[in-house]
């Protein structure tokens, strides 16, 4: 059973999650794996807890 974890910034939203779940599942069904065997977990992580460029993303993105 394929299990896929996707990490995104908080606030990404249910609609985007639905699109990704459908798309990732399709990748596996195209390979012959039944959809009911595919699990996708989407984790929304606060920018304060996501590091990039040696800083929290909340700081980096504020400067951008």
C-alpha contacts under 8 A as a table, 3 or more apart, distances in Angstrom:
res1	aa1	res2	aa2	distance
1	X	37	X	5.00
1	X	38	X	5.90
1	X	39	X	7.52
2	X	37	X	6.68
2	X	38	X	5.10
2	X	39	X	6.25
3	X	38	X	6.17
3	X	39	X	4.76
3	X	40	X	5.84
3	X	41	X	7.74
4	X	39	X	6.27
4	X	40	X	4.77
4	X	41	X	6.25
5	X	40	X	5.87
5	X	41	X	4.80
5	X	42	X	5.88
5	X	43	X	7.39
6	X	40	X	7.54
6	X	41	X	6.23
6	X	42	X	4.77
6	X	43	X	6.15
7	X	42	X	5.98
7	X	43	X	4.91
7	X	44	X	6.15
7	X	45	X	6.93
8	X	12	X	6.77
8	X	42	X	7.36
8	X	43	X	6.22
8	X	44	X	5.05
8	X	45	X	6.09
9	X	12	X	6.11
9	X	44	X	5.17
9	X	45	X	4.89
9	X	46	X	5.78
9	X	47	X	6.06
9	X	50	X	7.96
10	X	13	X	7.93
10	X	44	X	4.37
10	X	45	X	4.88
10	X	46	X	4.88
10	X	47	X	6.94
11	X	44	X	7.04
12	X	16	X	6.60
12	X	17	X	7.58
12	X	44	X	7.00
13	X	16	X	5.61
13	X	17	X	6.33
14	X	17	X	4.95
14	X	18	X	6.12
15	X	18	X	5.12
15	X	19	X	6.39
16	X	19	X	5.10
16	X	20	X	6.30
17	X	20	X	5.19
17	X	21	X	6.06
17	X	42	X	6.90
18	X	21	X	5.11
18	X	22	X	6.15
19	X	22	X	5.26
19	X	23	X	6.12
20	X	23	X	5.00
20	X	24	X	5.89
21	X	24	X	5.40
21	X	25	X	6.01
21	X	40	X	6.24
22	X	25	X	5.26
22	X	26	X	6.23
23	X	26	X	5.07
23	X	27	X	6.54
24	X	27	X	5.18
24	X	28	X	6.82
24	X	40	X	7.81
25	X	28	X	5.35
25	X	29	X	6.23
25	X	35	X	6.24
25	X	38	X	6.28
25	X	39	X	7.96
25	X	40	X	7.92
26	X	29	X	4.95
26	X	30	X	5.89
26	X	35	X	7.74
27	X	30	X	5.30
27	X	31	X	6.66
28	X	31	X	5.03
28	X	32	X	6.63
28	X	33	X	5.47
28	X	34	X	7.58
28	X	35	X	7.43
28	X	38	X	7.39
29	X	32	X	4.95
29	X	33	X	4.75
29	X	34	X	5.62
29	X	35	X	5.90
30	X	33	X	7.27
33	X	37	X	6.94
33	X	38	X	7.76
34	X	37	X	5.49
34	X	38	X	7.18
35	X	38	X	5.40
36	X	39	X	7.91
45	X	49	X	6.55
45	X	50	X	6.89
46	X	49	X	5.37
46	X	50	X	6.68
47	X	50	X	5.04
47	X	51	X	7.74
47	X	56	X	6.51
47	X	57	X	4.93
47	X	58	X	4.74
48	X	51	X	7.66
48	X	56	X	5.31
48	X	57	X	6.16
48	X	58	X	5.21
48	X	59	X	7.86
49	X	56	X	6.50
49	X	57	X	7.63
50	X	56	X	5.64
50	X	57	X	5.57
50	X	58	X	7.92
51	X	54	X	6.27
51	X	55	X	5.37
51	X	56	X	4.40
51	X	57	X	5.46
52	X	55	X	5.47
52	X	56	X	6.12
52	X	57	X	5.73
52	X	60	X	7.45
53	X	60	X	7.75
55	X	59	X	6.66
55	X	60	X	6.63
56	X	59	X	5.50
56	X	60	X	6.53
57	X	60	X	4.88
57	X	61	X	5.70
58	X	61	X	5.45
58	X	62	X	6.08
59	X	62	X	5.15
59	X	63	X	6.52
60	X	63	X	5.40
60	X	64	X	6.52
61	X	64	X	5.00
